[in-house]
Amino acid sequence: MSFRLALTGSIGMGKSTTADMFRSLGIPVWDADETVHRLYARGGAAVGPVAALVPDALQDGMIDRGRLRAAIRKDPDLLVRLESIVHPLVAADRGAFCAEHAAAPLILLDIPLLFETGGEAAVDAVLVVSTDPQTQRARVMARPDMTEDLYWQILSRQVPDAEKRSRADYLIETNTLEQTRTSVAELVERLTSGGAQDA
């Protein structure tokens, strides 16, 4: 049975870069955001039920996330109903991935909203990636279409970094690529050589 390590962290903390480093070491990586994109794409399992809930969000046989966000802004209660559709589909996809890679000693599950959704109950350990607030803000503000208001709005919906760090089994500082790469390699070595119980 694989050791299931969840990767999480606030926006701009380096989750995607860190996940890629695990991939480069041959670790199977499941990505929650990528899964949602697939579920919303043409032929995806979420298209029918979400379109029934928000008809305006259906465009060219797929769910338009921009239209979906606009509908949620108008009716915040919609989010709860949407999550009741999407979360079970995401969980099923994650379960299928874990079953497919059951022989691997380690699986990484990249789940941005892990603590916000109570997802830590379904994994063996939690890895939090973090950096200083200045670096975090600079990374996020460099993204296309990002505004100061949107940045703070996103942060306000996430469990604070300090709390994530306190709830982590493992913590990786992502201040530099070199530092992150070294920390990832050390953690993979530890978790695949029988040291997983030392968390």
N, C-alpha and C positions, 0 to 999 in steps of 0.2 A: 504493500500500500504506500502510495506516494506521501511525502511530507508536503502539506499544502501551506504555502507561505503567501499571505496577502500583502500586497504592496499598496500603500496609500500615502497621502500627503496633500496639503492644500495646493491651490492653484499656483503655478510658477515654481514649485519646489523641485522639479526635475524627475517626475514619475516616468514620463515616456523615455527619457534618456536612460534612466536606470533600468527600465524594463528591457530596452534594447541591449544593454550590457549583459543582462541575464541570458537573453536569446543568443548572443554571440558566444556564450559559454555552453550552449547546447541545452539550456533549461527550457522546457515547454512553458510558454507564457499565454495566459488567457487574458483578454482585454475587455473590460466591461463596456467601455465606450464604443469600441469596434463592434461588439455584439449588438448594441442598440442600433448602430448604423445599419448593420445587416438586417435586423428585424424590421427596420423602416424602409429598406430598399425594395425595389420591385420584386414581388414574389415572397417577401419577408413575412414571417408569421404574425407580426403585429399590424400589418397594413390594414387588413379587413376590420378587426375590432377597433382600432384607433380611428379609422375613417368613419365607422358607425357612430363613434362618440363625437368626433370633430370633423364633419364632412368637408369643411373648408381646407383642412390640412392635406387632403388628398390631391396630388398633382402628378400627372403622367404615371399613374399606377404606383406611386410611392408616397411616403409621408414627408411633407416639407416641414423641416424642424423650425424654420422661421415663422411659418404660419401657425404652427403648434404653439410656439412661445407667445405669439400675439394673442391667441385664444386664451391661454392661461393667464396672461396679464389682465384680460377683461374679466375672467372668471377664475379666481384663485382656487376655488373648490374643485375645479377640473383636474388639477394636479393629482389629487388623491385618487380620483377615478382612473386617471391615466396610469398611475403607478400600480394600481390593482390589476391592470391588464399587462403592463410591461414587465414588472418585477418577476412574476412567476415564469415568464418566457425566458428572461435573462438567467434565472436560477436553473432552469432546465438545461439551457445551453452550457452553463458552467458545469453542471453535473455530468453532461455527456462528454465534455472535454476531460474532466478528471477521470472518468471511466476509460476513455480512450488512451490516456497516458498513465494508467494505474501502475505500470511497470517501472515508470521513471522514479528515481529516488527523491526528486524534488520537482514541484510544480509551482510556478509563480502565478498568482491571481491578481491582476492589476485592477483595483477597485477604488476609484477616486472617492466615492461617498461611502466607504466601508463603515465608519463609525456612525454616520448619519442614518444608515439603513439597518444597523444592527448586524451587519454581515460578518463581524469578527467571530460570531458564535459558530460559523460553519467552516472555520479554518484552524490549522494547528498553531500558527503563530502569526504575528503582525509585524511587518517592516514599515517603518515610517521614514520618509525622506524629508529633509528639512534644510533650510539655509537661512541667512539673516534677512530681516524684513526689507532692507535696501536692495539686496540682490533679487529677492522675490519680486518686488514691485518693478524693478528695471526689466526683468524678464517678461513679465506680463504686459507692461506698457509697450513693449516692442512688438507685440502681436498686432496683426492687421485689425482694424475696426475696434480696437480696445479704447475705452475712455476711462477717465478717473472714476466717474460715477458707476460705470459698469463693474470696474475692478472692485470697488468697495461693496457693491451689491452682491457680487459673487462671494466675496469673503464673508459677508454677513450670514450667508446660508451654510457656511462650512463650520465644522467643529474647529475651534481655535488651534493654532499650531502648538501652543504650549500644552494643551490638553492631549492632543494626538501624541506628542512626544512622551507624555507621562503614561500613556496607555500602550506604548509600543513594547514589543518583546525585543526588537532590534531597531537600531536607529542608524541611518547613514546621512552624514552631512554631505550636501552636494555643492559645496562652494566652488570646487574645481573639478574638471573632468577626470584628471589624474587621480585625485583623492577619491572620487566616487568609484572609479574603475577598480582601484586597489581594494576598497571596502567591499565591493560586490564580489570580487574574486575570493577574498578571505571568508565572506559569509557563505558562499557556495561551497567552498572547501569544508567549512565547519559543518554545514547541514547535510552534506553528502558523504561525510566520513564518520557518521555516527554521533556527531556532537550536537544534534538538534535538541537534545533534552537539557542542554545547559543554559537555556534562555533565562 
